[in-house]
């Protein structure tokens, strides 16, 4: 059985799995589906349509599943989908999708969205993504698995942040960030090389990291332009799934690459 505080407001059209806990003054709206063992803290607000998986935790004053902040939105039915074991901290906002953007905002599992962070309409987060306090995703942004967006970082719409990338605090992102990179903007936004510490923490072997570092040396320090660097990687570097992922990511960039 679920534990719902009598002071909470839960729509009769909401569907709650077993062992869900809902605190006082929390609001769960129409067409919200919560998986088992979710925790909705006091004053949290959940709107729908939204399908939220197991063991998600919603902290006070978060607003999850609200209307998209898009001037063309006219009340069409759009939705939010999230996996399991995500944490939505205080004052986090996550908006549903828009029809023109596919109609859905998607989050994977085990993501941590820290206080005041925002996920805009039609964005997509993978698994184990970290949004630090005040990080802001415009609409249509993609963050791949194990990526980190530092405090107060805004990301321009339609940008992508690759797997295991680390974006340091106060960095403005207007172009795609390659996988495995660390990006910081003390004066201008630049890529300073491989996110080595993050890769080590995720179990990358020294050999895998060395191969990625070779690719980044060609990309950042060889005085070749991006197209030439990609050709050089293909011609000179041993076959590696990580390098192939990097090359493929850069090859699909529509807004250029942070270098």
Order of alpha helices (4+ residues) and beta strands (2+ residues): beta-beta-beta-beta-beta-beta-beta-beta-beta-beta-beta-beta-beta-beta-beta-beta-beta-beta-beta-beta-beta-beta-beta-beta-beta-beta-beta-alpha-alpha-alpha-alpha
